[in-house]
Amino acid sequence: MYYLQMLLYFLYAYLGLGLIFGFWFVFRGAEKIDQNMHGASWQTRLLLVPASAALWLLLLNKYLKQKRHGS
């Protein structure tokens, strides 16, 4: 029971951090990775929040690599 509870807390933490990152990423950070995001409406960006929240570790890694290499 203890391990299941810890797994559930880990899942909550992952999704909570992912949701925070997802909103930041689609409204601020995505333009640095994908030039096609320039001029995207807020409705389009809002549709990308769930995917960004679920894949936030991969997107953060890609964002940091892009920022480090400056290309």
N, CA and C atoms as an extended XYZ file, in Angstrom:
213
Properties=species:S:1:pos:R:3:atomname:S:1:resname:S:1:resid:I:1 pbc="F F F"
N         0.827       -1.197        0.000 N   MET     1
C         0.000        0.000        0.000 CA  MET     1
C         0.867        1.255        0.000 C   MET     1
N         1.968        1.203        0.736 N   TYR     2
C         2.849        2.364        0.822 CA  TYR     2
C         3.441        2.713       -0.534 C   TYR     2
N         3.845        1.693       -1.301 N   TYR     3
C         4.454        1.932       -2.607 CA  TYR     3
C         3.450        2.506       -3.599 C   TYR     3
N         2.232        2.064       -3.514 N   LEU     4
C         1.181        2.586       -4.379 CA  LEU     4
C         0.914        4.055       -4.065 C   LEU     4
N         0.919        4.384       -2.798 N   GLN     5
C         0.711        5.774       -2.393 CA  GLN     5
C         1.869        6.659       -2.863 C   GLN     5
N         3.087        6.175       -2.757 N   MET     6
C         4.247        6.928       -3.231 CA  MET     6
C         4.205        7.101       -4.749 C   MET     6
N         3.782        6.071       -5.457 N   LEU     7
C         3.646        6.162       -6.904 CA  LEU     7
C         2.600        7.197       -7.284 C   LEU     7
N         1.523        7.238       -6.551 N   LEU     8
C         0.470        8.211       -6.807 CA  LEU     8
C         0.964        9.631       -6.539 C   LEU     8
N         1.720        9.839       -5.476 N   TYR     9
C         2.293       11.160       -5.204 CA  TYR     9
C         3.279       11.577       -6.290 C   TYR     9
N         4.065       10.626       -6.762 N   PHE    10
C         4.991       10.911       -7.854 CA  PHE    10
C         4.232       11.320       -9.113 C   PHE    10
N         3.139       10.627       -9.406 N   LEU    11
C         2.320       10.958      -10.565 CA  LEU    11
C         1.721       12.359      -10.439 C   LEU    11
N         1.231       12.695       -9.249 N   TYR    12
C         0.687       14.038       -9.021 CA  TYR    12
C         1.757       15.110       -9.202 C   TYR    12
N         2.928       14.857       -8.685 N   ALA    13
C         4.025       15.826       -8.817 CA  ALA    13
C         4.434       15.985      -10.279 C   ALA    13
N         4.536       14.871      -10.989 N   TYR    14
C         4.906       14.913      -12.407 CA  TYR    14
C         3.877       15.709      -13.209 C   TYR    14
N         2.609       15.438      -12.991 N   LEU    15
C         1.566       16.146      -13.730 CA  LEU    15
C         1.443       17.608      -13.310 C   LEU    15
N         1.655       17.887      -12.038 N   GLY    16
C         1.612       19.279      -11.581 CA  GLY    16
C         2.726       20.108      -12.185 C   GLY    16
N         3.945       19.579      -12.138 N   LEU    17
C         5.064       20.276      -12.772 CA  LEU    17
C         4.867       20.360      -14.276 C   LEU    17
N         4.320       19.305      -14.864 N   GLY    18
C         4.061       19.301      -16.298 CA  GLY    18
C         3.038       20.342      -16.705 C   GLY    18
N         2.025       20.532      -15.896 N   LEU    19
C         1.009       21.535      -16.213 CA  LEU    19
C         1.588       22.943      -16.143 C   LEU    19
N         2.390       23.206      -15.137 N   ILE    20
C         3.047       24.512      -15.036 CA  ILE    20
C         3.971       24.736      -16.226 C   ILE    20
N         4.805       23.732      -16.521 N   PHE    21
C         5.708       23.836      -17.657 CA  PHE    21
C         4.932       23.961      -18.963 C   PHE    21
N         3.858       23.193      -19.098 N   GLY    22
C         3.073       23.208      -20.340 CA  GLY    22
C         2.543       24.586      -20.671 C   GLY    22
N         1.979       25.269      -19.688 N   PHE    23
C         1.469       26.623      -19.944 CA  PHE    23
C         2.600       27.579      -20.285 C   PHE    23
N         3.707       27.489      -19.551 N   TRP    24
C         4.839       28.362      -19.863 CA  TRP    24
C         5.368       28.068      -21.265 C   TRP    24
N         5.504       26.794      -21.581 N   PHE    25
C         6.116       26.407      -22.841 CA  PHE    25
C         5.298       26.850      -24.041 C   PHE    25
N         4.000       26.611      -24.041 N   VAL    26
C         3.219       26.932      -25.231 CA  VAL    26
C         3.038       28.428      -25.415 C   VAL    26
N         3.118       29.204      -24.331 N   PHE    27
C         2.940       30.639      -24.480 CA  PHE    27
C         4.252       31.410      -24.543 C   PHE    27
N         5.376       30.799      -24.156 N   ARG    28
C         6.667       31.497      -24.185 CA  ARG    28
C         7.773       30.733      -24.900 C   ARG    28
N         7.937       29.462      -24.572 N   GLY    29
C         9.118       28.733      -25.009 CA  GLY    29
C         9.030       28.055      -26.362 C   GLY    29
N         7.839       27.766      -26.846 N   ALA    30
C         7.702       26.993      -28.083 CA  ALA    30
C         8.220       27.745      -29.298 C   ALA    30
N         8.170       29.056      -29.261 N   GLU    31
C         8.637       29.844      -30.404 CA  GLU    31
C        10.139       29.710      -30.613 C   GLU    31
N        10.873       29.392      -29.568 N   LYS    32
C        12.318       29.224      -29.699 CA  LYS    32
C        12.682       27.897      -30.360 C   LYS    32
N        11.814       26.903      -30.248 N   ILE    33
C        12.070       25.597      -30.845 CA  ILE    33
C        11.468       25.508      -32.240 C   ILE    33
N        10.249       25.999      -32.389 N   ASP    34
C         9.530       25.874      -33.656 CA  ASP    34
C         9.137       27.257      -34.161 C   ASP    34
N         9.698       27.648      -35.277 N   GLN    35
C         9.422       28.970      -35.837 CA  GLN    35
C         7.977       29.106      -36.328 C   GLN    35
N         7.297       27.994      -36.575 N   ASN    36
C         5.901       28.040      -37.030 CA  ASN    36
C         4.940       28.464      -35.926 C   ASN    36
N         5.412       28.514      -34.693 N   MET    37
C         4.553       28.944      -33.589 CA  MET    37
C         4.389       30.461      -33.528 C   MET    37
N         5.217       31.193      -34.246 N   HIS    38
C         5.060       32.645      -34.279 CA  HIS    38
C         3.714       32.973      -34.912 C   HIS    38
N         2.952       33.764      -34.237 N   GLY    39
C         1.656       34.180      -34.755 CA  GLY    39
C         0.534       33.188      -34.504 C   GLY    39
N         0.786       32.117      -33.771 N   ALA    40
C        -0.280       31.154      -33.457 CA  ALA    40
C        -1.237       31.775      -32.439 C   ALA    40
N        -2.508       31.510      -32.607 N   SER    41
C        -3.505       32.093      -31.705 CA  SER    41
C        -3.454       31.419      -30.335 C   SER    41
N        -4.049       32.063      -29.350 N   TRP    42
C        -4.034       31.503      -28.006 CA  TRP    42
C        -4.878       30.235      -27.943 C   TRP    42
N        -5.897       30.107      -28.824 N   GLN    43
C        -6.706       28.895      -28.840 CA  GLN    43
C        -5.872       27.696      -29.311 C   GLN    43
N        -5.058       27.918      -30.320 N   THR    44
C        -4.190       26.857      -30.816 CA  THR    44
C        -3.183       26.457      -29.748 C   THR    44
N        -2.612       27.437      -29.095 N   ARG    45
C        -1.640       27.150      -28.040 CA  ARG    45
C        -2.287       26.405      -26.880 C   ARG    45
N        -3.520       26.752      -26.555 N   LEU    46
C        -4.227       26.084      -25.463 CA  LEU    46
C        -4.459       24.607      -25.773 C   LEU    46
N        -4.636       24.272      -27.040 N   LEU    47
C        -4.796       22.874      -27.427 CA  LEU    47
C        -3.514       22.066      -27.223 C   LEU    47
N        -2.370       22.733      -27.212 N   LEU    48
C        -1.093       22.047      -27.058 CA  LEU    48
C        -0.676       21.840      -25.601 C   LEU    48
N        -1.395       22.439      -24.668 N   VAL    49
C        -1.029       22.338      -23.247 CA  VAL    49
C        -1.053       20.897      -22.731 C   VAL    49
N        -2.088       20.091      -22.994 N   PRO    50
C        -2.069       18.719      -22.445 CA  PRO    50
C        -0.884       17.879      -22.938 C   PRO    50
N        -0.566       17.987      -24.207 N   ALA    51
C         0.576       17.235      -24.735 CA  ALA    51
C         1.878       17.750      -24.145 C   ALA    51
N         1.987       19.058      -23.989 N   SER    52
C         3.198       19.628      -23.390 CA  SER    52
C         3.337       19.235      -21.929 C   SER    52
N         2.219       19.129      -21.239 N   ALA    53
C         2.265       18.713      -19.835 CA  ALA    53
C         2.679       17.246      -19.711 C   ALA    53
N         2.234       16.421      -20.636 N   ALA    54
C         2.576       15.004      -20.567 CA  ALA    54
C         4.030       14.748      -20.971 C   ALA    54
N         4.536       15.528      -21.905 N   LEU    55
C         5.890       15.310      -22.435 CA  LEU    55
C         6.859       16.391      -21.980 C   LEU    55
N         6.641       16.935      -20.802 N   TRP    56
C         7.399       18.114      -20.393 CA  TRP    56
C         8.890       17.840      -20.222 C   TRP    56
N         9.285       16.663      -19.829 N   LEU    57
C        10.717       16.380      -19.681 CA  LEU    57
C        11.433       16.388      -21.033 C   LEU    57
N        10.814       15.813      -22.038 N   LEU    58
C        11.410       15.816      -23.370 CA  LEU    58
C        11.478       17.224      -23.958 C   LEU    58
N        10.404       17.983      -23.782 N   LEU    59
C        10.381       19.348      -24.316 CA  LEU    59
C        11.360       20.252      -23.585 C   LEU    59
N        11.503       20.069      -22.287 N   LEU    60
C        12.471       20.860      -21.530 CA  LEU    60
C        13.885       20.558      -22.001 C   LEU    60
N        14.185       19.295      -22.231 N   ASN    61
C        15.492       18.901      -22.731 CA  ASN    61
C        15.760       19.520      -24.101 C   ASN    61
N        14.774       19.468      -24.983 N   LYS    62
C        14.938       20.054      -26.322 CA  LYS    62
C        15.095       21.571      -26.241 C   LYS    62
N        14.341       22.214      -25.362 N   TYR    63
C        14.444       23.658      -25.194 CA  TYR    63
C        15.830       24.052      -24.681 C   TYR    63
N        16.338       23.321      -23.708 N   LEU    64
C        17.657       23.637      -23.153 CA  LEU    64
C        18.772       23.398      -24.165 C   LEU    64
N        18.659       22.344      -24.968 N   LYS    65
C        19.650       22.108      -26.017 CA  LYS    65
C        19.610       23.215      -27.063 C   LYS    65
N        18.416       23.635      -27.436 N   GLN    66
C        18.263       24.703      -28.417 CA  GLN    66
C        18.851       26.014      -27.885 C   GLN    66
N        18.604       26.282      -26.622 N   LYS    67
C        19.098       27.500      -26.014 CA  LYS    67
C        20.623       27.466      -25.897 C   LYS    67
N        21.181       26.303      -25.569 N   ARG    68
C        22.620       26.150      -25.400 CA  ARG    68
C        23.362       26.307      -26.732 C   ARG    68
N        22.797       25.748      -27.810 N   HIS    69
C        23.464       25.796      -29.109 CA  HIS    69
C        23.139       27.075      -29.868 C   HIS    69
N        22.066       27.736      -29.506 N   GLY    70
C        21.719       29.024      -30.098 CA  GLY    70
C        21.302       28.960      -31.560 C   GLY    70
N        20.903       27.799      -32.030 N   SER    71
C        20.477       27.726      -33.429 CA  SER    71
C        18.988       27.551      -33.543 C   SER    71
